Amino acid sequence: MADTPNLGMPEIEQNEVSGDVTHNEGLRIIDLHGQPVIQGQQLAEPGSPNSGDAWMINGVPTGTDWGANGAVNQIAHYYEGIWYYYTPNKGWAFYDVSTAEPYTIIQWNGLSWAAR
């Protein structure tokens, strides 16, 4: 299956049997990037996330789910009771609502996450 180059959205292949699954995955990715907000930076999954919450895994994860999935430096997006992981492309940026600063933007520079 091919993915789009910037957001990594899956493309529905001709005659795909479960096109709805591919389409729904694309909608989750659009949901994450359409309003690029993270709840904070953590190495372990939070205890009671809300559907739609996203977290930056800034380093090697230690949490049960995050660690088992090897989600190093990825964005973890919680949706309908399941964690989805996205490997960032250079330039991905998210507003971090956990900081006291009014506009803390965290951006992937190709090697690590950094405030800009």
ABEGO torsion letter per residue (X at the ends): XBBBAAAGBBBBBBGBABAAAAAAAAAAAAAAAABBBBAEBBABBBABBBBGBBBBBBEBBABAAAAAAGBBGBBBBBBGGBBBBBBBBBGBBBBBAABABABBBBBBAGABBBBX
